[in-house]
Each structure stands twice: as C-alpha cells, then as structure tokens.
Amino acid sequence: MKGVIVYDSVYGNTELVAKMIAARLEAEGHSAQLLRVRDALKGRLEGDFMFMGSPTRLGSMTGRMRRFIKGIDWDSWGKRPVAAFDTEMDEVIAKDGASAAAKMHDLARSKGAKVHTPVLKVGVVAVRGPLSPGSEAGIGAYVSEFMSSITD
C-alpha cells in the first residue's frame, strides 16, 4: 500500500515525526511519500491512506494545514483512511489541552473523511524540541495499529 504523509513543521520536530512514520511504513513493506503541506496544496494526492501532521500552535494546527484540509476534494479522496498527528509540549499533553491533531481530526471528519481515532500526539521537551524520550517507539506502535486497522 502507498501512504501519503502531509506535514507542516516550524522547528523541525513535526518533520522528524513524519520521517519516522515514513520509515516505519517502509519497514512494514509499504511505500511512503513525504510532502510538506505547502507542496501538497499545489498538487493531487495519490495514495491509499494519508497521515496529516502539524505542530500545535496556540492549541490548534497551522494555518497552512487548515487550508490544506479545507481544500482537499474529499469526494475524490473517497473513504481512504486518514490519521492525524501533532507535536506539542509534554505539559500540554499531560493536561490534555487543545491540540492540532484533535482539530485536524475534527475538521477532516466534518468534511466527510474517514479519520482514524485516536490521534497521535508526540511530545516535545521544549518549544524547539527535541522530541520526548520514547517518542520513536510510540510512533511505531501507532503506525502499526493504524495499518492493522485498515488492512484487516
């Protein structure tokens, strides 16, 4: 299967998560196309499933990611599965505060997308990173669970 990973990144943390998702997909025998959201806004998406990622900025996704989700032709994308992920400060995750992934999930679902629940929240130690210890294992487990849910 072919996955498309569309992401926005400010300090490079969300891009790193996108690359980890791609590596896990490839390790499981799938292909993965990484697209910065500004590039995805320009073209047509080709894949069997999609991951969308954004850093959490003031409790939400970036404006570019919002435009991307609103601009997708969800009718042509069909019912191909979509998963949302974000990066956010560890203390925000601990408080279960507003997150980009939850907002992306809800916006895509409101457009008719088949969105996977739960979302993936990846912690960062400080505003500019790095990713929290153990993030790679959590990302791998999430990707495996997502793929299992769409291939069973």
C-alpha positions, 0 to 999 in steps of 0.5 A, spaced: 500 500 500 502 507 498 501 512 504 501 519 503 504 523 509 502 531 509 506 535 514 507 542 516 513 543 521 516 550 524 522 547 528 523 541 525 520 536 530 513 535 526 518 533 520 522 528 524 515 525 526 513 524 519 520 521 517 519 516 522 512 514 520 515 514 513 520 509 515 516 505 519 511 504 513 517 502 509 519 497 514 512 494 514 513 493 506 509 499 504 511 505 500 511 512 503 511 519 500 513 525 504 510 532 502 510 538 506 503 541 506 505 547 502 507 542 496 501 538 497 496 544 496 499 545 489 498 538 487 493 531 487 494 526 492 495 519 490 495 514 495 491 509 499 491 512 506 494 519 508 497 521 515 496 529 516 501 532 521 502 539 524 505 542 530 500 545 535 500 552 535 496 556 540 492 549 541 490 548 534 494 546 527 497 551 522 494 555 518 497 552 512 494 545 514 487 548 515 487 550 508 490 544 506 484 540 509 479 545 507 481 544 500 482 537 499 476 534 494 474 529 499 469 526 494 475 524 490 479 522 496 473 517 497 473 513 504 481 512 504 483 512 511 486 518 514 490 519 521 492 525 524 498 527 528 501 533 532 507 535 536 506 539 542 509 540 549 509 534 554 505 539 559 500 540 554 499 533 553 499 531 560 493 536 561 490 534 555 489 541 552 487 543 545 491 540 540 492 540 532 491 533 531 484 533 535 482 539 530 485 536 524 481 530 526 475 534 527 475 538 521 477 532 516 471 528 519 466 534 518 468 534 511 466 527 510 473 523 511 474 517 514 479 519 520 482 514 524 481 515 532 485 516 536 490 521 534 497 521 535 500 526 539 508 526 540 511 530 545 516 535 545 521 537 551 521 544 549 518 549 544 524 547 539 524 540 541 527 535 541 522 530 541 520 526 548 524 520 550 520 514 547 517 518 542 520 513 536 517 507 539 510 510 540 510 512 533 511 505 531 506 502 535 501 507 532 503 506 525 502 499 526 495 499 529 493 504 524 495 499 518 492 493 522 486 497 522 485 498 515 488 492 512 484 487 516 
